């Protein structure tokens, strides 16, 4: 469903993402992990068609985001870590707006169940200024789910949510994946990644350090067998530091 | 001023200037600066080059107009001004300075000093645009004169808003506490309004004889209006001085008037912090959303949300959703109080004028003119007031770019929403004006033909000016204020005038070829019907011109769509 091939993004002298390639199949949840500045958000924004890659190709359901952006974007939803909402639209109006934008003919019928799922039903007539951080996040997610995307890009989806909201969100992500949605999830919360993701993509300074299931990653590094994900992650970061050609001293 | 605040002011200004200079590394910004600099340089040093405002400071009528503009600016600030203070603090200033051991007065002094940067920039633009006119005053004398005018107006606006804030936050007690300024302002506005209404029949008669300016001058020198306008005249007199001696005599009272405002403003007791903090948080939220940084939550403002004026059908062209969103956003920012004051004002003034003229036809003719003036002004000033388009939405670029729409479609939909709003306002004025003009047997043009032409011309002109405004935001996001707030206040008038001026130039360039074709088509219609330059011949010609404009805009929007698709998020850093 999501095919990324040789993705590179350069800002002036700085390379944010270097030759990234991966594939996410329907029903798969790919966890994007890495330290701050690893290039996770740049990767997600490139897949969402928000920023133009310096080189490489991105396909969503076979449609290239560069040559057929409308068709590719119609299949995906991007939910950023900082929800961007329109200050003068109420919760329900946001969903009506998105429904029209994505051509969801039965949007009026879908809105209420979605508001119930996101626990926003009693806030449907309210402007975003009156919503808490978590509610804003839920509304952004509801907007992303309304058109039943085949590919879901989530950047730190649990930010600002209370424990009950976190549990509900994890259940929402898992149920969408079970329904055949390809999910890419970026998070610093390793427990979340371990719990939800079927595969991991570990990034550091824009390049891939490891890609595969947790078992596959550990199998290649026998010293990490049986260690918690946090230890695996830190060990991978050390490994990345040592093997980074950009940091190699002459 | 407090030493820490002085440090903050100087270093912030220095770093901001550095940031602006760094933008010049982008060829687009550099080219714009070079083109603008070349034009304004020629305007300043080449006396033969026409300037839109040069000469306006060289006559008694000019002085009268400047006095009237200042009076109207100040009066409208009192009547229509917001109950929020005109002091604008950033979120960082709110979080760091408000809890700090600083007095309210020192915060106000800091803001007043900070505003001087904008005032100085405005002075520079005004000096260039006004140029010499008929006076021989050197550049620096005119600059000082303008600085005093703009600084006084800024201080007065802040003072007025603080009085309003105090009155609004303390209720009846607040009104009692500020009774002196409120009473003075009410009296001045009432007496000025009464004097003008009383003079309307005389001015109408004088205008028909081509002596309108003399009649206006007589009105300004008649009592009690002359006495009421004295402080305003005091302020503009140095700008009209014809010798340095005259200037020196006039500048001292003008300076004294400005200086008198300072203690009035800085000794405020208005508790403006809460209103200022709310506004700052809102701005910060929008800005941080664009940059993907964290924000603090706004205080709960839950309440009844006005219903949309029209519903969005679930199916149809997706771009309509963006138009709907923007129109809805505008209707929700409308201040019903302002509309109510305007409506009451129109009824009161209409009744008073009727009492003076005693003739419905005369009243209708005056009303038609009063509709035509704002209608034309909206074409160029409207884009500065209605900003629910890319200038607001660029802060949500991530969201816009993730939509399954082409860049051209998104930009066109953003422009179309504002065109719709401005055109709707103009059509209301046009309908009222045409209805009133139909009662005037001496209307200068056939009302039917003029109305039909206006129906086509107004949306066409709006589409051009708004494409220019949105294009500027897209091409120069570092120079255009993004988000809800527009650059307001008299101290920022230079920037706004600059924006209008650039829009005027680009609109003129865009309109010349279609206008020539329209005239040619009208000429052809004339020759077919055997008439000579009849306004009715422009009725079928206007849509032809409008179609040509649409063709131009289609090309421009295609280009802007490609720019939109390439715009880097790092550029969306709103100017502070």
Interface residues (C-beta under 8 A of the other chain):
Chain A: X11 X41 X45 X48 X49 X50 X51 X52 X69 X70 X71 X72 X73 X74 X76 X77 X78 X80 X81 X82 X83 X84 X85 X86 X87 X88 X89 X90 X93 X96 X97 X98 X99 X100 X101 X102 X103 X104 X105 X106 X107 X108 X125 X126 X127 X129 X130 X132 X133
Chain B: X282 X286 X288 X289 X290 X292 X293 X294 X295 X297 X298 X300 X301 X302 X303 X305 X308 X312 X313 X314 X315 X316 X318 X320 X321 X322 X324 X325 X328 X329 X332 X333 X388 X393 X396 X397 X398 X399 X401 X402 X403 X404 X405 X406 X484 X565 X566 X568 X569 X570
